[in-house]
């Protein structure tokens, strides 16, 4: 699983991105790639799919929210693969 966080440098969202990356490291034992994004960005992608978007929701994630969203994403993807074993 590859996780990327795109964050706004202009508005100094880096501390929030670093904090979230630490949470995800603890929850999933994966390294998160931190990337500077566009103005106002705080986007979390898992294997290229957006699981959280500050731009769409007009807010930062609550503590633990992204972890829960990724768990849901993992479950749904495992379920989809079980329905169609040729998809992986």
C-alpha positions in Angstrom: 0.0 0.0 0.0 1.3 3.4 -1.0 0.1 6.5 0.8 0.8 10.0 -0.3 -0.2 13.2 1.4 -0.2 16.4 -0.7 -0.2 19.5 1.5 -0.1 23.3 1.1 3.3 24.8 1.9 2.1 28.3 1.6 -0.4 27.8 4.5 2.1 25.7 6.5 0.1 22.5 6.5 3.3 20.5 6.8 3.0 19.9 10.6 -0.5 18.4 10.1 0.9 16.2 7.3 3.8 15.0 9.4 1.5 14.3 12.3 -0.9 12.3 10.1 2.1 10.4 8.5 3.1 9.3 12.1 -0.4 8.2 12.8 -0.5 6.1 9.6 2.9 4.7 10.3 1.7 3.5 13.7 -1.6 2.1 12.4 -0.4 0.5 9.2 3.4 0.2 9.5 3.9 2.0 6.2 5.9 5.0 5.2 3.9 7.9 3.9 5.2 10.1 1.1 4.8 13.8 1.9 4.5 16.1 -1.2 3.9 19.8 -1.6 0.6 20.3 -3.3 -1.3 23.3 -4.6 -2.6 26.2 -2.5 -5.0 24.9 0.2 -4.3 21.2 -0.5 -4.5 18.6 2.2 -5.2 15.5 0.1 -4.5 11.8 1.1 -4.2 9.2 -1.6 -3.9 5.4 -1.2 -2.6 3.6 -4.2 -3.6 6.6 -6.3 -7.2 6.9 -5.0 -8.2 9.9 -3.0 -9.5 8.9 0.4 -9.5 12.4 2.0 -9.8 15.8 0.4 -9.7 19.1 2.4 -10.7 20.9 -0.8 -13.9 18.8 -1.2 -14.8 18.8 2.5 -13.5 22.3 3.4 -11.9 21.0 6.6 -9.0 19.1 8.0 -9.5 15.5 9.0 -10.5 14.7 12.6 -8.0 12.6 14.6 -8.2 9.0 13.5 -10.5 9.8 10.6 -8.0 9.1 7.8 -7.0 5.8 9.5 -10.7 4.8 9.5 -11.1 5.8 5.9 -8.1 3.8 4.9 -9.4 0.7 6.8 -12.7 1.1 5.0 -10.8 1.5 1.6 -8.8 -1.7 2.4 -11.9 -3.6 3.3 -13.8 -2.5 0.1 -10.8 -3.4 -2.1 -10.4 -6.8 -0.5 -14.1 -7.4 -1.0 -14.0 -6.4 -4.6 -11.1 -8.7 -5.2 -13.0 -11.6 -3.6 -15.9 -11.0 -5.9 -13.6 -10.8 -8.9 -10.4 -12.8 -8.3 -9.0 -11.6 -11.7 -9.0 -8.0 -10.4 -5.8 -7.3 -8.3 
